[in-house]
């Protein structure tokens, strides 16, 4: 079965990001396909390389990056929601003449069309958060 996920919550604000990660990890281990994970609204913060949780907490951003590398996943941060919240890749930082970028490895910035396309090609589109 082909799944896609949409994550609306920031990594340390509530449980939805961690639950989405656990769900993604489990479905991949069971042999299902994960077409795309789309991070929207405050969910874009999952892609920040600057998040530094305490050592005794799991780094959810690093966990997403590792999962993406292990399974060649498509982790997409909504560009409009990301820009509003200061999430920039190198291209957008140059375009807006910002001094730095902070999008983590394994994540890309793209538009809502990626979420629509994911829903069209997936058997199930599951949303985490509101």
Number of C-alpha atoms within 10 A of each C-alpha: 10 16 21 24 25 24 27 22 24 22 22 15 10 11 13 20 26 23 14 22 19 13 14 21 16 12 15 14 11 9 10 13 18 23 21 23 28 28 31 26 19 19 25 30 26 31 30 23 17 12 17 13 12 8 7 6 8 12 17 20 26 19 16 27 20 15 18 18 13 9 13 13 19 17 24 23 33 23 21 16 20 24 17 12 13 16 25 26 21 13 11 16 17 13 9 10 9 12 8 12 18 16 23 20 18 19 25 17 24 16 15 17 10 17 22 12 13 23 19 12 13 18 14 15 20 15 16 18 18 12
